[in-house]
């Protein structure tokens, strides 16, 4: 039982680190890409990147 609790704690730490890294990387990029899309200077890869970042953030939160 202690091993299971230890594993769950390690998974929580890993998920927190994953979420922190994704947020640090993605928030500025999402802001920049959103600005580019709203000003008309957009490409499909920027739109796909926004959805990918949002998916990763949701995955990190729900995991």
N, C-alpha and C positions, 0 to 999 in steps of 0.2 A: 504494500500500500504506500509506503514511503517513496518507493521508486516511482510509482505512478504520479504522486504529487510532485516529485522532483522533475519528472519529464514535463508535466503540465506547466510548471513554473518556467522551465527552460523554453517551452514553446511560446509562452506569453512574452518572455523577454525577446525572443527572436522576432515575434510579430510586432512588438513595439519598435524594435530597431528598424525593421523593414518599413513600417509605417512612417517613422521619423525620416528616414532617408528619402522615401518617395515624396513626402510632403516638402522637404527641403529642396528637392530637385524640381518637383512638378509645379509648385505654386508660382514661381517666377515665369516658368515657361508657359503655363496656362494663361497667365496675365498677358504675356507678350503675344502669344498666338491669338488670343481673343481680341486684343487691340488690332492686330494685323487683319483679322477677319472683318472686324467692324469698320475698318478704314478702307476696305476693298482690296487690300493686298494679301489675298489668301490663296493658298494652294490646298489641294485635297489632303496632302500629308499632314498639314497643320491641324486640320479638322480631325483626322484620324488620331493624331497624337493627343489631342484634348480628350477624346473618348477613351483612349488607352490609359491615360493618366487617371481619369476619373474612375475607370474600372479598377485599376491597381489600388487607388485610395479606398474604394469601397471594399475590395477584397481584404485589405489590411485591417479595416475597421470591423468587418463582419467575421473575420477568422478568429 
